Structures are given as C-alpha cells and as structure tokens.
Amino acid sequence: MYSKLHENNLNFPFRAGGGNDIQWCFSQVKGAVDDDVAEADIISTVEFNHSGELLATGDKGGRVVIFQQEQENKIQSHSRGEYNVYSTFQSHEPEFDYLKSLEIEEKINKIRWLPQKNAAQFLLSTNDKTIKLWKISERDKRPEGYNLKEEDGRYRDPTTVTTLRVPVFRPMDLMVEASPRRIFANAHTYHINSISINSDYETYLSADDLRINLWHLEITDRSFNIVDIKPANMEELTEVITAAEFHPNSCNTFVYSSSKGTIRLCDMRASALCDRHSKLFEEPEDPSNRSFFSEIISSISDVKFSHSGRYMMTRDYLSVKIWDLNMENRPVETYQVHEYLRSKLCSLYENDCIFDKFECCWNGSDSVVMTGSYNNFFRMFDRNTKRDITLEASRENNKPRTVLKPRKVCASGKRKKDEISVDSLDFNKKILHTAWHPKENIIAVATTNNLYIFQDKVN
Amino acid sequence: MECALDAQSLISISLRKIHSSRTQRGGIKLHKNLLVSYVLRNARQLYLSERYAELYRRQQQQQQQQPPHHQHQHLAYAAPGMPASAADFGPLQLGGGGDAEAREPAARHQLHQLHQLHQLHLQQQLHQHQHPAPRGCAAAAAAGAPAGGAGALSELPGCAALQPPHGAPHRGQPLEPLQPGPAPLPLPLPPPAALCPRDPRTPAACSAPSAPPGAAPPAAAASPPASPAPASSPGFYRGAYPAPSDFGLHCSSQTTVLDLDTHVVTTVENGYLHQDCCASAHCPCCGQGAPGPGLSSAAGCKRKYYPGQEEEEDDEEDAGELGAEPPGGAPFAPCKRARFEDFCPDSSPDASNISNLISIFGSGFSGLVSRQPDSSEQPPPLNGQLCAKQALASLGAWTRAIVAF
C-alpha cells in the first residue's frame, strides 16, 4: 500500500489533503516570434501520445509537427527532457469540392494517437472532410554495398562487376518519415469536429455536425453511421453535434455533446443506429442568467472522459463541468473559467469571440483539469483542494525554470496591483488548445501560433 | 443581462454574420449559423414584445376616438383563419406621409395585427416546445435587414416566421402574419435589399421579397392593398403565406404585399396565382420555365380586398395603377420555391445548407437561385408586361441578393 502511494506522489504533486501546490515553470516555447501571425501557422490542435514522449500539433495550414522528448537521465536532471522537433509533414491540402462549389479547408481539426504496437508510431489527423492515418517511422540504418549501384545511387555498368557482395546495414543519421497509410474520405457531409479511437484499438469514430460514423482502421471504403441527428426537414434543425469521444475502457460506449448543452451517452450494443441515447446529461438552465446569448454560451465545445472512465468533463463558453456518469441531472462539479465575461457577451458576440471553441483536459490522475481563456491566460482547477489558478503563456517569462506568477482578472471595481481589468484583456490572444502529459506534470499550451511547454518545478 | 445593443442592432449584426459566413473559406458553418439564428430569435422576441407594448399604449390613447367599423371591416375581410393583420396593412407611410387621421386607425389596426401576431407567436412557441424549430423561427426573425443592416427593423418582427406547427400545413390557419410594423416610424427607407427574411415556407406567389419597410405598415387601416412593385429600391413587404405544403394545392394562398413606394397593399386571392402561373405556362411548379413576371399577381393585384378601399380614393388610385404591376418577385415566390426544391433535393447536403440560409431569408432566395425574370416571354397580359418591367427594374436588388447568397 505504501509503495503505491509513494509511486503516485512522485509524479503527481497534487497531493490529496494538502501538501505544496505545484509550481509551474516555463520550459520551452515553439514557433515564430513575430506578432504578425501567418494564418497557416495558427495552431489548431495539440495532443500528447500515450507515453507522453511525443507531442503533436496541427495547424491551419494542414501541417503536423511532432515533437519528441529527449530521453534524459531523470535522476540527475534538473528538469524533464526537452521537446524537440521530431517530424514535420503536410497532412492535408486544401481541396475543392466541384460538385458543391465549396472549398475544403486544410486546417487540422484533431489529431489522435494510436497506442504504439511496434517501432512505428501511428496517428489519425483530420480536416473538415477527410481523416488520414499516418505512420511515423524512424530510419537510422541504410543498406550499403549494393552490387549494381554506387553509393551515391548511380548505376554501375554491369560489365564492370567482377565480384559479388552482400549489402549490409550501416548506421545513418536519423530520419523520420511520415507516410499516409489510410485515407478515410467521403463519409462526411458536414464538418468533422471530432475523432476518437476506441479502446479496442481497432475502430474509431468521427463526428460531424449531424452524424457520427464508426470506422475500422483497416477499412477505408466504408464506415457505419451510428448517430444521425439530421432532421427530415432541415428547417427544423435545433441542435448539432459538437464533440464526441469513446469511453476509455468500454469499447461499446461513447458520448457526444450538442450545441444545446446536452451530452448523450450511447451504447453500441443497444442498436445499430444509436439515435436513442442510453443516458442524457443535462443541467437545467438558470433562468436568472437568461440572455440573448444563452443558447450560444451553453453550447458545449469539448467533452473529455477522465482517464478512469468514471467522469467526463465538458467545456462551454464560461465554465467547465465535471459529470459523474452515474448522475444525469446535473454535473458534480462546475468551475467558472471567466465569469467576468458574462456581462460582456454582447461585445463578444459582435467580435465573434463568443463562438470560440475552448478545449479542456485532465491531468494523468484526474485530479486537476485545465482549460484556456483570453489574453493568453489558462486556468487549472484542482478538484481535491478546490483551488484554481490562472497562468499566462507569454514570452516575457521565457527563462527556463522561471516560476509562473499567478494572474488575476479584476471583474469590476477597484483594480488591485497586478490585477488586470476585464477591459484590457486581449481577446485576440486566446488559448483554445491545451494538453497534459499522461503521466507527468508537463503541459502544452497553444497560443495563436506558439506552443508553450510548462513543467512543474523539480527540486 | 444588460446588453449594450438593442434588439434591432442585434438582429442586423446577426444577419451580417450569416451573410458573411457565405464567403468564408470552408463553406457554411452549420453550427455557427444555428447559434446566430438563436440570437435572432431572441432579439426578435424582444423586439416584438416591445412593439406590442408600444402599440398597446397607443391604442389606449386612441381607444375612444375611432369608430369601430373600420376594424370590423378588416376583420371581416380577413381570409378565414388568417389573422386580420395579414390583410390589414395599409400603405406604408414614410415619415411624414399620411395624415394624422389615418394614423390613428392605423395604430389601432396595427395593434390588432400585432396582437394577433403575438397570439400566433405564442401558439407557435407552444408548438415549438413540442417540436422545436427555432431555426425556422429565427429564420423568420432574420428579417431581411439588408446585409449591412441598416437597422430597419420594422420588418423583422413580423417576418419572424410563425411557422405553422410542426408538420402541419396551414390551410385556413393563420400563417405568418404580416410583420406588425411598428407605428409609422420616421425611418428612412431601407436600402434596397430584396432580402426576404421570411419564413421559408412562403410559397405565396404574390409575396414579394420584402425589404424592411422603412416605416412599416402603418397607415390607414383602410388603405387598400397595393400591388407590390419591386421597383429599383425594393420596398416589398411580404404578407402571409401558406405553408409550402399548400403549394401543391394550387398555390392556395392569400398573400398580401405592400409596395413601399406607392404605399399600396395588395392581397391576392387563393388559387388565383397558380392559375395564372400555370396559365402562363411558365410556372415552375408546373415544371416549366421561369414564371412570367408577376402575371398572376397582376390579376390578383386587382382584387383589392380592402374593405376600406372605397374610402381611400388615393389608395385606390394607386392600387389601380399598381394593380397592373405585380411585383416582379411576388408572384414568383412560391413557384420559385418549388423549383428550387426540384433543383436541390434534400438529399444534397449542400442544398440543406443553402435551404437553411434560404429559410432565414425567406423563399425569395429560392427564386434568386433558380430564376431570372424573363422579359421576353410571350405577350403576357398587360399586367404581366408591367410586371416584367418591374421585375427588371428590381433586378438590381435581386442581383444584390443573389450576390449575398
């Protein structure tokens, strides 16, 4: 018993029942320094792989960049390994649908890693219409000593060959290759917003605004439609699917969230088409908060199961909610991300910020959740201590191991020193995508075009 | 929650968003547009209730002054099931138009219309709870403020479609009542926008694309219906329409259209349009080519059902002139819509996207998508010719609207 506790404490300093709170330090920042952001460089998704060794980002230009953590001697290191570029490749290109006269954006909406089965790594990346399975493999040896080719590739004149030899593999500089192994196309009429790999590691789902399809990783020419909420008459449309995810342990269970703020849990064993949910998670609206924008701010932008599978977390515009899968009528925990924005919804509607889709994530032990906000702020909520913290991703604190200073937004009234008033928040600097290392306290936070990596302070 | 913007501005901002979403890369974003339509619906509800309150106040003041018979006439006139309001709209009176006397009954009538609208709205809300269709509602709400929304909202609330209850075609039931225009407002005529933010199911042939009537409907309750003339600055005002499902039954519809320029309101009788449509051999609903410009409505226009008409010489004259000038767009609407639906079966997802937007902006768009007024048709009745001219004159507006979508 003691050893298990001890093991946990090594990695998760958020100790239940007190103890020092974690101190987050700047580790690295990736991306261009200029303020002039090229649209193609805008980061659109961030995801650690299952071991945490690899960190993938996708951008609006359709590229995927994978960072790899250096393997260091952990006992002696001052900090955990740094992440360096491992592979970069163009995943999706802009396309044009001639039939509908529509341009299909190449922006990468989601990346999901497959668990590693052999030396190669596999990930799924998707844009609005097409999902691709990429194989990322290393090559650090190459054959030398061909009989008919010179080392530089030129062909030898066969008549000059007098002896035969067997080519041998010799070390070479590491080369990382990415190749598309499967392309899953033409299954989505609307824009894909989520992909999620099943715990069976054989199938995965992809969700667009109105439908969810189930695929087999090996089969690209067909998929099963498992959810279809398209009404017979589109004029009666009242909600769309905003996110979907498979349960981490039950391969028959998945959830999908809607623009109306509801989450439906479906069991694929119940029927082929899971239009009827097994559970419906919905919190009644607080009538005192009713406004023009109630529907918009209740739309769920992200849903994530906890690692344990017991809870799920949803993000709407102003809050993060934790739901117990066993209780449908209300969340067990609600955390306000930036309640001070409630009185600003009008302006946020005008400048379109109210449509921003923030993501959220769990830490490895499901004790802390994190999500982004504006002004390059991001927030963490400790579920055990009920404490929360606001930090900023900024190049100002870019010395490694600089501890980040907590920030505070002053909603109204007197602004204390070091507080920032709501009106001086920069709504163009938004953190929509964050990711937490599955095992350690390392987080990746994406600002518009930069990727920040923070680690907890290691003494 | 306090909002810095009033309902009108919100509505125009929302419409602008919907408009601009069309040009964004990656196609129309269903989710965002759906959310915007919710805002539209909410804003419209607020606007409606504000208007209602205002008109109620006015009525309180004018209650004793006006002889009741006008109102009765109008009520009697209304088509069965149709809200009196639908038929009641007098000519628009912009700013200083109309005499004070005319205004009073107008106010009362507007109030009555608005009241009916509200009733319908409540009815619809009830239905919506069972069969939520906020989109349509919102769509309706998406009054055609011109892209760029000059905040000429008067049209919006009315436009707010009171969709017929889910799935039920509305024969004999009041359909989208006309927009209860606010009392004569000194609003400038809205810029030509031919966007008809009407309920998608507005098949009525006579419904012209409605531009936000600068000073909504108002006026003398007794004003006769005017033929909607598209003119170059489309001052259209759509009346109530039958449900699309009615369309199959010979466009059975009663549409009231209001010409903002001439301030004449015209109501077209049931069935009339379709006959004309079909007769012209250009009725799309008959599977033919582009409907003749407003032919049917021409004939329809002549029927001025306004009981008060006799009393309003001016209006009658106007009506007379305009009777021959059916709106270029109005008669086409239902036909156009049918045609559009032929074009794009629901199975096409993109059509769904488009139909959503069309829902928002009213079936006037379906006409835009599918047809051009054909001025070179066989000799249409005199009315038709004039209609053609009107249609051509309004082409600019149509084109603008086409550009919008």
Interface residues (C-beta under 8 A of the other chain):
Chain A: L99 K100 L102 E103 I104 E105 K107 D128 T189 Y190 H191 D209 L210 K230 A232 N233 M234 E235 E236 L237 T238 E239 V240 T242 S259 N289 R290 S291 F292 F293 S294 E295 I296 S299 R342 S343 L345 C346 S347 Y349 E350 D352 F355
Chain B: M1 E2 C3 A4 L5 L10 I13 K17 R25 G26 G27 K29 L30 H31 K32 L34 L35 Y38 V39 N42 A43 L46 H131 P132 A133 P134 R135 G136 A139 Q163 H166 P200 R201 D346 S348 P349 D350 S352 S355 N356 S359
